[in-house]
Amino acid sequence: MSKENNVSYAFPGAFPGRRLRRVRRHDFSRRLVAENVLTVDDLIYPVFVMEGKNHQEEVSSMPGVHRMTIDLLVKEAEAIAKLGRTGIVVVPGYWHRQKITAR
């Protein structure tokens, strides 16, 4: 008496058939359901440090970015903190050293 379970389900079109955009009507609702939000607080300021004193040089591949010595880096970090920025990444200067090759 039992037939094989060959049940086919028919879905009419894509689900949902209509895109409900009511949540996007007002600015508050859009911010509430936003999936990605990028703010200034998410940014990290890169600083490149090098050996020496009171010296800086421009990074040729990054206009407006400089390599600087620790004494200048401290002043730069203080200026960044006064702007309300909290994220700084210090990149050490290994670019001038020769690569060590395995023998």
N, C-alpha and C positions, 0 to 999 in steps of 0.2 A: 503494500500500500504506500510505502514511502517512495517518493520520487527523489532523484538526485537533486542536490541543492544547487541548481543552476539559476540562481537569482541574479538578474541583471538590474543594476541601479542606474537610472537615467537622471543625470543632473542637467537641468535646463540652463545652458549658458554658463558664464563665469559667475563665481560667487564673490561678492554680492553683485547683483545685477545693476545696482546703482551705487555710485560713490557718494557717501554721505559726508558732506563737507561742513556740517554745522559747527564742528569743533574748531574750525579754522576761521570762523566769522570774526571773532574778536581777538585782539592782541593778547589778552590774558589767556584765553583758551589755546591759542597757538603756542605760546611759551610753555604752557602746562603739558602739552602733548608732544613737544619738540623732541626728536630723537637725538639730535646733535646740536650742541651749543658750544661755541668757541668764544672764550672771553680773554681779556688781557691776563687774567690770573692763570690761564693755562699755558702761557708762553714762558719760555726759558731763554735767558740772555746768555749767549756763548761768549766767553772771554778766553783768549789765547795768551798763555803766559810764556815768557822766555827768561833766560838768565841775564844777569847784569843789573844795572841801576839807571834809573831815570832815562829810559830809552823805549821807543815804540816804533814799529814799522807797519806799514799797511799790508794786509793780506791781498795779494794781487787778484786772486780769484773771487774775493768777496768785497766789493766796494763798500767803504764806510766802516769796515771791520779792521781792527789793528791787533798785532801781537804787542804785548807790553810786559815790562818787568814788574816784579811784585809790588814795589813802592807805588807805581802808577796804577796797578790793579786795585790796590786798597782804596785809592782816591776814586777810581771808577765805580767800585762797589758801593761806596758811600753815596755817590751821586745817584746811582740806580736805586738804592734804598730810599732816598729822599723822594723819588718819583713814585714810591709805593710798590715797586717791583720786588718780589721775593725769590724768584727762581733764577739762579745763576749757575752755569756749568763752566768749570774751569778746565780748559784743555791744555795739558802740558806740551811744551815744545820739544818734540823729538825729531822734528823735520830736518835739523841740521846734522844729526848724527848719521854715520854711515850704517847701512844694514849689515848685520852680522850674518855671514853665510855659513852653512853647515859644511864641514869638511868630510 
